[in-house]
Amino acid sequence: MAAAVPCLAGLVWAQAPKGAAGPGKVSKPAAAPPKTLPSESGKKPPATPEAAPEGSLATPQVQAVLDLRPTTPSELIRAGRLMADLKRPDLARGFFKKALAAAFDPKDLAALAEEFGSQSFLELKTRRDLAPEGGQLANAVLQARTRQLQDPQRIAALVQALGSPSVEQRFHALVGLQEAGDAAVAALIGVLADPQRAAEHANVRAALIQLGPSAVESVVTALKAQDPKLVVQAIHVIGAARDPRLGIYLFVPLLQEKADPDVRAAAQAAVARLLGTAPTRQQAARRLAQAARNYVERLQPLGADVAGQVTVWSWDEAGKQPVAQSVPADQAGRWFAARFARDAYLLLPDDPQVRRLYVVTMLDEAAYRHGLDKPLPMDEDAAVGQVAAFGAGAIEDALAYAMEHGHAAAAAAAARILGRQPEAGKLLHRPGQPCPLVRATQYPDPRVRLAAVEAIVRMRPQEPYPGASHVVEALGFFIASRGARRAIVASPSIEQSQRISGYLAAMGLEMDWAPTGADLIRLAIQSPDYEMALVDAGIDRPTLEFVVQQLRRDGRTALLPVGIFARDDQFDQARHVAERNPRAEAFYRPQEQAAAEWQVKRVLALAGPEAVGAAERRQQATSALDWLSQLCGDPSRRFYDLRRAEAPALAAMNVPGLSERASAVLGSLGTAESQRALADLASRGTAPLGDRVAALSAFRQSTEKYGILLTIPQIRLQYDRYNQSASQDAAVQKILGLILDCIETPTEAAGPSRHGVHQQGNTAASVIR
């Protein structure tokens, strides 16, 4: 029990100096005490409110606390709490700082939690005005108390006390185990796992039930243990809990064909006690599948704490104990969904619907656990191996289901796995509509689109298939990223757009202006870098509602967050549009930086945890260029119209880190514009040397394969550049000279050609002469 804190009023007035003013009166300030050294008087000098703000006087209550001259950690904490209640956080922090400076023994720290109560220190952590000293002190005390409560020797003694003949000792042991929390539960299950301690099992099972639902939930994880005897003990606990909701966890040990006979018998008795009658295998699988869907659709309450966290338990076979983990509610929902879907699959492995749900929930949980910005490792993750074993048809089925029901993370993982299946390429060549993998290249989630493109490139199709044009279109979209944070402001007012541009620039966002609705749509589909669109409610050509609808219909912009800013007379209309469209919100026009920042943060938050950051977009552009280069370099895949990716590849030449890859792509296209751009980049003295060398190599590749496609003025320009390089360094001159070598060699060696200047029968040398 925590020690009682003295009444504040009684403490203050009991310690107040003589002559102190009572309520409603003003006392004469006392004279300052004489300053003496401790060595002169042998006593501590009286406390003074030296921490008070300059020009202020301490109230009698504050002065009374200061006059107490606290020295021990307990006194300092008590004084600090009183100062916090007296609205003097500055003095409170000073006392807490002194307490932190003391040489604490772990036992002393834990004793403080017992003296004042753990709740008081939890409250101390939340007081911003007492930071950082208050939070540091609270953490030190609470951690010491937790270590004390969870000390293995203490828990072992409490477990032993459960078998005491004294009712009082058994009660105190149970209270102590409750205080130890998860550590006590793990220790109790460890006793159940030890056949040498069979005499204690009955007491331990009873204690686990009395510790409450959380302890029983941890016991449920032991059903996954490999030791049948431990599983039987866990089933006994679950059955004795008499909670019908726990019956669903016993379906697998009851009905699985390979279940141990003792396990099955225990499960049968427990299910009879909890549910009355046992379900058939089909009924049990359906109930488990429905439980998984309830978690997927967020229909099942999770009991999150105030921080939105949920405790989930898993079984550690190596340690023979359950392990607790606190995770966000959404993650816990995915974990439970995968768990119940897996149990349903164990009962009905040949049912296509059950298997599909199992694959999707398993991949979804694994993808979020691993991190959406990092694709699942195809050679390491256990979920990937299990899904791959089902074959291409089952994976395609799961991909289609995941896209239809909005499981983007699972869809992306399924697409990448499908691309590694030996026979998956045959799925592309179905007559009629594009197959699910091709449809995925137009899916709203960019990670799904990129995974689908990667899979198709890996399959190396040798002939056209329905929807093949979508692959190049998707590659071009990803290549257009510059890895920058950008926003579109759509407004017919230049003044309004410029003001918002200033607000965005202060937040690190680049702005592009769209004066009409059509301009907004055109810009949005050209680049993946737009993190949001801010649209004036008065936009026209087309109007606001039509613009937002168009954004939602295109896979490239379907998830783009939209903020609608409006005048007072437009706000109702703007709110109406926002309410009818996902990822949109209406605001009044911002008039200052603070308001604009608040609105922008709200709009960006609409993207949710699935938002793709600038660094990931840059990596996606890099991967897309690599895959496009593979397509360009494979003559058997010329059925793709690769020229559709020329414009974004030309733009990527000017992006640091992408330039070399973009040059490789352009060197394979064989167009006049690509040759001109390569020659210009190789000749640009301000470009990095590595980019210039890559452009030169690509230019040589293009001219050797397609001949010279430059115009006569462009060839003259190259000679002028070389002739003007006399004052530049040798490396620059060499590159410019090699460009001319590329121009002259094919023309002089090959003679007249159907390409470029050779249509007039002219060589580069003759043109210059």
N, C-alpha and C positions, 0 to 999 in steps of 0.2 A: 504493500500500500504506500502511496506517496504521502509524504509528510504534509500536514495541513499548513497552508500559507496564512500567516497572521492577517487579520483584518487591516486593510490599508489605512483606513481612517484612524483606527486605534493605534497603529504603529506610528503614524505621523504625529498625531497630537500627543502621544505619550512621550515622544522624543523632542517635541518642539521646545525651543529655549524659552526661558521666562520672559514675559513681556511680549510674546508673539501675538500678533493680531488674531482675533477670532473672526468668524464669518462676518463679512460686511465691513470690517475695519481694516485700516492700514497701519502697520506698525512702523516705528522708526527703525531705519536700517541699523543693525548692530555695527559697532566699530570693528575695523579689521583686526584680527588677532595678531599679536606680535610674532614676528618671524624668528624662530629659534632653530638651531641645528639639533638633530636628534641626540648628538653626543653631549650637548649642553644640558638638556633637561632630562635625558633618559627616557622620554616619552615621545610618542608620535605626535606631530603637529595636528591640530584640528583640521578636519576635512573642509575644503572650501569648494564652491561651485566653479572651479577653474575651467571646466569644460562648457560652461554656459556661453551662449553666443554673446559676442561683444555688445555692450550697451544694455544687456538684460539682467534682471535680478532673479535669483532662484526663489520659487514659491516656498512657503513654510514646509509644505509636504516634501518637496525636493530636498530642501536643506536638512530636513529630519533624516532622510535616507543617507545623505552624505555624512551626517554627523555620526552615523553608526560605524563608519570606518571599516567596511567589510574587508576581510583578508583571505578567508578560506574559500575554496571553490564554491562550496554550498552558499556561503554568504554573498559572494560576488554574483552568482546566478540569481539569487533571490533579489538582490538589489537591482540587477539589470532588468528583471521582470517588472519590478515596481516602477522603475524609471520609464519603461515602455508603456505601462498603464497610465503614467502621468504625462504622456505625450512628450517625453524627452528622449527620443531615440539616440541622440548624440551621446548622452550620458550612459544610456543602456549599452551602446556599442563599446564604450570605454570599459565598463565593468566586464563585459564578455571578453574583451581583448585581454584583460588581466587574467581572467580565468583560463583562457587558452594558453597564456604564457606559463602557467603553473605546470610543474612536472607531474602529470597525471599518471597514476597507476591504473591499468585496465580495470581492476576491481573497483577503484574509486569512481571511475567514469560510469561503470555499470550501476554503482550505488546511487549516483545522481539520478539516473533514470527511474530507479525504484523510489527515490525520495520525492521527486517532483512529478512523477508520472510520465510515461512515454508520450502521451498525447500532448502534454505541454511543449515537448521538444518538437513534435511534428508541427504544431502551430507556429513555433519559433522559426521553422524553416520557411514558412510561407510569408513571413513579414519582410517585405522588400525594404522597408525603412530601417531594418536592423541588419541588412546585408552589408558586408559579407560575414562579419564576425558572428552574428546570430546563427546563420546557416552552418558555418564551420563548427561552432560549438555543438549544435544540435546533431550534426552528422557524427561527430566524434563520440558523443554520448550514446546515440542510438546504435551505432556500429558495435561499441563495446558491450552494450546490453544484449544485442543479438548474438555476438560471439559467446557470451556467458550462457545464454539460454540454450544455444545449440552445441555446447561443449559435449563431445562424444561421451566423456566419462559421466557427466551429469545425466545425459539421456539414458545411458546404460543403467545407472543406479535407479532411475525412475521406472524403467522397464522391469527391473527386478522387483521393485516395490509393488508392481501390479499383482504379484502373487502373495502379498502380505496378508496375514489373517486379520489385520487391523483394518476396519472400514475407513478410518480416518487416514491412514497411510495410503490406502488405495486411492482415496479421493484426492489427496494432495499430489500423488503421482500422476493422476490423470490431468489435474490442473497444470502441473509442470510440463507435461507432454503437449498440452494445448499451447502453452507459451512458446515451446520450441518450434511449433509449426511444421513445415515440410521436412525438416531434418528428423523430427521424431517419427513422422509417418514412414520415411525411408528406413529408419532403424527398426520399426515394428515389422515392416514387411521383410526385412532382413532376418528377423527371428523366424518368421513363417517359412523362409527359404532354408532354414537350418534344421535338418531332421534330428540332430542331436538335442534340440531344444523343444521336442514335441510336447513335453509336459507344460510348456508355457503357451502353447498355441491357443488354447481356449481363452485364456486371459487376454492375449494379444488381439484375437479377433473381436472380443467384446470391446476392448479399448478403441480399436479402429472405428467401430460403429459409433461409439460415444463421442469420438472426436469430430463427427459431423460429416456432411455430404462431401466436402473437399477431400477428406481422408479416404472415403469410399471410392471417389473418382480415381484417386491414385491407385487403389487396389485393382480397379478395372484394368489398368495397364498391365498388371501381372498376368492377365489372361494371355498375353503374347509371349510369356516365358516359355522356354524350351523344356523346363522341368515339369512333368505332369503333376507331381505331388504339390508343387507350389501353386499350380493352376487350380488344383482341387481346393487348396486352402483359400485362394482368392474367391472361388465360387461360393464357398461356405460363408464368407463375409458378405458377399453381395446378396445372397439369399436371405441371410439373417437381417439385413437392413430393411427388408419389407417395403421397399419402394418399387412399385410396378414399373416406373420409368427405367429401372436398371435391367429389366428383363431382356431388352433388345441386345444388350451386350453379351448375353448368353446364347444367342442363336447359333453362332459359329461353333463354339465347343459342343453344343447339343446336336447339331445337324451335319457338321462336316464329316464326310465319309471316312477320313483318316484319323478322326479324333480318338484319343486314348479311351479305352473302356471305362476306367475309373473317372476320367474327366467327364465323359458323356453321362455317366450315372449321377454324378454330383450336379451337373447342369440340369438334368431332367428333374431332380428333386427341387432344385432352386427355382426353376421356371414354374413348376407346379405351385410352389409357395407364392411366387410373385404374380403369376398370370392366370393360374387355374388350369388352363389347357395349353399344350404346346402347339405351335404352328407347324405346318408342313414346310418343306424346304422352299417351295415356291412362295408361300405366304411370307415366310421370314425374309427372303431376298427382296420381295416387293416392299416390305416395311422398312428394311434397311435402305433401299434405294430412295424411298420417299423421304426418309430422314436426311439423307444426303442432299436431296433437292431442297428441303426446307432450309438447310444451312446455306446452300448456294443462293437461294432467293431471299435470304435474310428474314425468313419467317420464324425462325427459332431464336428466342431470347438467349443471350449469352451471359448476362450478369456481369457486365464490365464494371470496373471500379471507376472512381471519379476521374481518373486519368485516361479512361477508355481502354484499359488493359484487361486482359483475360488470362487466367492461369490455365495452361494446358499441360498434361502429363504424358510422358512417353516412357517406354520401358528400356532400360539399359541392361542388356543381357550380360555384358562383361562384368558389371558391378552388381548384378542381381538385385536391382533396386529401381524404383521409379524416379524419374527426373522431372522436376517442375520448371516451367519456363513461362515468364510473363510476356505476352505478345499483344499487339493491337487487336481490337475486336474483329476487324476484317480478316486479318491473318488467322485468327482462331477459327472463324467461320469456315475458311478454306481448309484448315487442318481437320476439323470435324467432318466436313463434307467428304474429303478424301478417305477418312477413316471408315465411315459408314459405307461408302461406295466400294471400298476394298473388301469389306465383310460380305457385301451383297455378291460381289464377284466370286468370292471363295465358295459361296453356296450354289451359284448358277453361272459357272464359267462359260457355258456355251450359249447363254442368252445374249443376243446382239445388243439389246438396249442396255442391259446391265454392264456389259463389257465397255460400251461406249461411254457410259457415265463414269465408270472406273477410270478410263484413260483420261478423260477431260478433267476430272477433279484432281487426279494425281499430277498431271502436267501443270495445271493451274497452281496448285500448292507449291510444287517444286520450283516453278518459274518465279513466283513472288518471294519464296524463301531465298533463292539464289540472288535475286535482284533483277528487276526488269531491264535495267540498262546493261546487263551482262547476259548474253545468250547462254542457255543451259549448255554445259560442256557435254558434247555428244559421246565422249568416250569414258566419262567418269560417273555421271549421275545415274543412280540406280533406276530412277523413273524412266529415263531414256531407254535403258536396256530392256526393261519390261515391255514398254510400248513397242519398241522395234521388233520384239519377238512375235507380235501379233500379225505382222505382215502388212503389205501396202494397202490392201482393201480395208482392213479394220482401221488403219491410221487415217485413210481418206475419209471414212465415215465419221471418225471423231473430229476431224478438221471441219467438215461441213456442219456438224452439230455445234461445235464451239463457236463458229462464226455466226450461226443462226441465233444463238442464245447469248451472244456478247461476251464470251470468254476469250478475250483477245490474247492473253498470255498463253493459254493452252493452245490456241490456234497457231500462234507463232512457233511454239515448240513442235507441234505436230507437223507443220510444214517443213521445218528443218529436218526432222526425222524422216519424213517421207522422201525428201530429196536424196537420202542415203540408202533407200531400199533398191535392191538390184532390179526389180521388175516394175518399178514405179513409172518409168518412162512410158509404158504402154497406156497408162491412165490418161495421158494427154490427148491421145488420138481417138477420142470418141466422136462419132458424128453428131452434129447438132450443136447444142450449147456447150460453152467451155466447162471443163471439169472443175471441181471445187478448188484445186490448187491454182488454176489460172484465175478463177474468180477472186481468189485471195489477193492477187496483185492489184486489185481495185478496192480492197477492204479499207474502211476508214482508219483503222489503227496502222500507223506507219511501220511498226515492228512486224506486223503480220505481212504487210506488202513486201517488205524487204526480205523476210524469211521465205516467202513464196518465190520471189525472183531468184534468190540464191538456190533454192531447191531445183527450179527449172533449169538454171544454167548448169547445175551439177548433172542433171539428167542427160544433157547433150542431145536433145532431139535433132534428128537429121532431116526432117521434112515438116512442112507447115502443119499446124494444129489449130483448132478453134480458139480464138482469143490471143494468138501469138503477138499481135501488135501491142497488147497491154504491157508486155514485158519491157519493151524498149521505152514505152511511155513512162512506166514506173521508174526505170533507171534514170531517165532524163530528169525526172522530178527530184530524185535524191541527189543527183550530181549538182543540181542548182544551189545546194546549200553552201554558204560561206562560213558556217559555224558561228554566225553572229546572232545577237538577240534583236529581233526586228518586230515592228508593229505597223499595221496599216491604220491610218486615220482617214475615214471617208466623210467628207463634208464639202458642200458647195461653197463654204466660206473659207477663203484663204487666211483671213485673220484668225478665225477660230482654230484652224489647223495649225498655224504657226504657234499659237499659244500652247496648244496641247503638245506640240513637238518639243517645246521648251521643257514642259513638265516631264515628258518621256526621256529626254536627253539627260536630265538630272538623275534619272533612275537607271541609266545605262542601256536604254533602248533606242535603237535607230528607228526613224519613222519614214514611211513612204506615204505620199498623199494621193488619195483617190477622189477627184472632184465629183464623180458620178458613181452610181451603183454598178454600172457596167465596168468601170475602171477598177473598182474594188474586187469584183469577181475575177477579172483578168489578172490582176496582181497576185491574188491569193493562190491561184492554181499554178503559179510559176515557180514558187519557192517554198521549201519546207521550213524556212527560218522564221516565218511569222508566228509569234507566240500568241497574238491576239489581234482582233480588229476592233477599233473604236469607231462607231458609226453614228453620225448625226441623225437624229430622228427625222430631220427634214431632207434627207438625201432623196434624190430623184433619178430617173432614167437608169434603172427602174426604181420604184419606191422601196421603202424600208422593208416591209413584210416580204416582198418578192425577193429582195436581195438576200435576206436571211434564209429563206427557203432554198434558194439556189445554192447557197454555201452548204447547206445540210445535205443536199442531194448528190454532191460531188465527193467521192471518196477522199480526194486530196484535202478537202476543207471541212469535212463533216464534223470533225472534232475541234475545229478552231474556236476558241472562246471569243464571244462577241459581247462587247460592252456598248450599250445604246445610251448616248447622252442627249438630253432633251431640255427644251425650255419648259417653263411652268405649264403653258397651254398645250404642250406636246407630251407631257409625262404619262398621262393615262394611256395614250396610244402606244407609247414606247413600252410601258409595262405590259400591256396586252400582248404585244409581239414577243416580248421576252418570255412570258409565261407559257406561250404556245410552242416555244422552240427550246430544245435542250442546250445547255452550255451558253446561255445568254442571260444578261441582267441589265436592267434599266437604271439610269442615274440622272440626276439633274446635272446640268453643265457645270464642270468644275471652274471655280473662280480663283483658286489659289493652289500652290504646290501641295500643301498638306492634304487637301480634299482630293486632288488628282492622284496622289500616291495611294490613298486609301482605296479609291475606286479601281486603280490599276491592279492592286493586290487582290481585290475581290475578283476581278475578271480572270487574272492568271490562276487563281485558286480553282476556277471552274474546270481546269484541265485535270485536276485530281492527281493522285500518285502515279498515274500512267503518263504524265507529261514527259516529253522527250527534250532533254536539255541541249544546250548549244554544243557541248563536247561530243555528245552521242550523235548529234546530227552531222558533225564533221566526220565522225567515224563511219557513219552510214554513207556519206558521199564518197569516202575513200573506198569502201567495199563496192559500191555501185560502179565506180570507175574501173576497178579491177575486173568485175564481171563483164562490163561492157567491152573491155579490152579483150577478154576471152572470146566473146562473140565476134568481135571484129577480126580476130586472128584465125578463125576457123572457117575455111571456105565452104564447108558443108552446111553452115548455118546462115547462108546468104539470103534465106527467105525472110529474115528480119529486115525491116527497113531501118537500118542503123543511122541513116542521115537525120532521122527525127531527133536523135540525141546530139546533133552537131552544135546547136545553139548553146545548150547548157555546158557542153564540153569546152566550147570557146570561152565561155565566161569563167569556167574553172581554171583556165590557164593563168588567170590573174589572181588566184587565191593561193596564198602561201601554204605549202604542204600538199596541194592538189595539182600543182602545175605539171609536175613530171608525169603523173598518171594521165592527166588530160592530154598531154602531148602524145603519149603512146596511143591513145584512142584516135586522135586526129590523124596521126600518121597512117592509120589503117583505113580511113574513110575514103580517101581518093577524091576529094572535092577541091575546087579552086579556092574556096574560102579557107579550108583547113590548111592548105599549103601556104597561102598568104599569111595566116596567123602564125604559123610555125616559123616562117622566115622572119616575121616582125619580132617575135619573142627572142629568137636566137640573136637578132641584131641589136636588141635593146640593151644598151650599156648599163642601165640602172637595175636590171633584173639580176637575181642571184646567179652565180656562175653555173651551179648545178641545173637550174631551170633552163638556162640557155643551151647547155650541152644536151639536155634531154630533148629540147625542141629541135636542135640541129640533127640529132640522131633520127627523130621521127620524120623530119623533112627529107632526109636522105632516103629513109624507107619508102616514103610516099612517092618521091620522084623516080626511084628505081622501079617501083611497081606500076605506077600510073603515068609516068612521064611528067614533063613540065606543064603545069596547069596555070602558071602565072601569066599575067598579061604583059605586053611589052613595056608599059610604063612601070610595072612592078619589078621587072627585071632590070630596067635602067636604074631604079631606085637602089637595088642591091649593089650595083657597080658604083654608084655615087657614095653609098655608105662605106664601101671598101676604100675608095680613093680618099675619103675624108678621114680615114682612121690612122693617117701617118703619125699623128701626135699621140695616139693612144698606146696602151701597153701591148705587149706581144700576144697575150692571150686573146684580147679583143680582135686584133688583126687576124689571128689564126682562124677564129670562128667565122669571121666575115669572109675570109678566103675560102674556107671549106664550104660555105654556102654557095659561093660561085662555082666551086668544083662540082657540087651537086647539080647546079644548073647546066653547066657546060658538058659534063660527062655524058649524060644520056642523049643530049641533043647531037653531039658530035659523033657519038658511037652508033646511034640508032638511025640517024638521018631523019627524013620527013616522017611525021607522026600525025595521027588524027587528034592529038591533044594540044592544047594551048597554042603557042606561037608556031608550032610546026605545021599548023594548017596552012600557013603561008609559005612553008618550006624554008623558014629562017632559022638559023642557029642563034644561040645567045651571043656568040662572038660576032656574028655578022650584024646582029641588031645593034650592038654597041658601036661597031665600026661605022 
